[in-house]
């Protein structure tokens, strides 16, 4: 349980940092309109917005899953022999974690491509 909660905390923190950084890059970048290709500028804006949205989605899912994991009562499940944590994780959390991590991986890829577009624009 501790391992999974640490994973969720780490993903949520990294998602918040990268999403915030991408938002600052989008807002604070000064781009000259005359010398910039409109298609490249559109790709940069779209990719950066996608990074912010995907990281926000990842952050929200991870935070909500963290609440669920931390509310799991291991002592009670051992006494009652009702539902061990690994079964709880596999049945109730694994699919959400996989979705959240997929969004995280896609956002990281978009972030790197966005930075490449920004380098090309600048």
Beta strands, then each sheet from edge to edge (+ up, - down):
end
